[in-house]
């Protein structure tokens, strides 16, 4: 379908119910999270080891189909001053390429500090360093998706 900006523009495109997929795109992995059908909570799902775009996209598309997701929220790695660097450009390119393979709309969500928050949560849960490395990406994806879900809820209340 298409890439939607700003993220809030996705809200009127969504069906009343249906899970949203959250992605944290790293250079080596893709963290995947999924919301419930009512879009109240995001849950970490899996981490995909990146290989080639085609293979990574196929894994995502199969996951989307199995979970019947209705849209994708992709973390956009902005610099702390809000500007976009090479990682953001790479994420935008990934979104354009993925949009060509799926009918689902894709929205970007500012992911600043999502990995920091995920790391902090894992440390507080007394997760070992090895386990943290294994789980950090899908937990970061759930922070990204939860931020978007919270924004959706706020929009619904204010336009209620």
N, C-alpha and C positions, 0 to 999 in steps of 0.2 A: 504494500500500500504506500505509505508515505511516512516521512519524518515530520513530527508535529512540534512547532515551537511557537510560543512558550509552552511549557509542560501543561499549564492550566487549560490550554486549548484542547487538550485530549478529553477533558471531562464531558463535554456535550456529545462526543463521538462514541462514548462507551454505552453498551447496553446496561440495563438496570442491574443485572447480576453477571458475575463471571470473574474468574481469577485474573490477576495481573502478574506478569513475569518481571522480575527485577534482575538486572545484570550489572556486575562489576567487572569491567573489561580490563584485565591486566596484560602485561607483555607475555607472560608465560601461562596464565590461567584465566578462566572466565568463571566468576562466582555467580551462582544462580539461586534466586529466591522466588517464592511464589506466595501470593496472597490467598486467603480463603475466598469463596464465592461472593461473600458480602463485602469484601475489601476492608476488613477491619484490622487484620494482623498479617504481617509478612513473616514467612518462615524460611530459614536457610534450607536449601535442597541439595545441591551438589556443586562440585568444582570440576570444571572441564579443563584438562591439560590441553593447551593450544598446540595445534599442529599446523594444518593448512586451513585457510578460510572455508573452503568447501566442506571439509570434514567437520569443522567446528560448527558451521551453520547447520549441517544436516543433523548433528546431535541436538542442537537447540530446537530445530523444527520438529524433530521426533518428540522431544520433551513437551513442547508446546501442544502438539496434537494429543498426546496422552493425557495432559492435564486440562485440556480445553481452555487455555488462556485466551483472553480477548484483546490484550494489548501488551506492549513491552515498554518498560521503563529502564532506560540505559543511563548509568551514572556517567556524567560528563566531568572529567578531571580538570577543573579550572585551577589557575594559580590562586594563591591567597588574596591577591589584589583584584580577582575577578576576571583577569585576562585569560586568554586561551593560548596554550603553547602546543608543541608537537604532539603530546599525548592526547589532547583534546581533538586535534586535527585527525589523528589516527582513529579515535573513537567515532568521529563524524563519518569518516570513510567506511568504517565497519558498519555503521547504521545504514548508510546509503546502500551498501552491498547487501545487507540483510533485508532491507526493505524491498529489494528486487525479488526476493525469494519467498516472501510471506505477505499475505493480505492484511496482517495486523498492523495497526498504527504503532509507531515507535516515538516515544517522547524522551527527551533528555531531562535528567535531574541532577542538580549540582551535587557532586559527591565529596566536596571538600570536607575533610575530617571524618568521613565514614569509616575509613580503615583504622584511624586512630581510635574511634569509638568502639569498633569491633575488637581491636586489640585490648583495650581497657576492659571490656566486658569479659573477654576470655581470661585475662589475668585475674580479674575479680572472682571468676569461677574456678580459680586455681588450676587452669588448664596447663599442661606441660608445654614447653617450647615446641616440641615436635608436633603435638596435637594442634597447637595454635597455628603453626605454619600450614597444616593440613586444612584447617577450617576457616581461616581468616577471610578468604575471598567470598565464600557463600554467606558468611555472617555480614560482611561489608555490603553485599548485595541486598541482604534483608534490611539493613539500615537505610540504604538508598530507597528501596521500595516503601519502607515504613514512612519515610519522610514524605514521599509522594501521597501515600494513602492518607496521612494526617492532613495534608494540604487539600485533598479532595473533600474530606469530611468538613473542613473549615469552609470551603466554597459552597458545599451543600447547605450548611447552616446559614451562611450569610445570604444565599439566594433562595433559601428555603421554601 
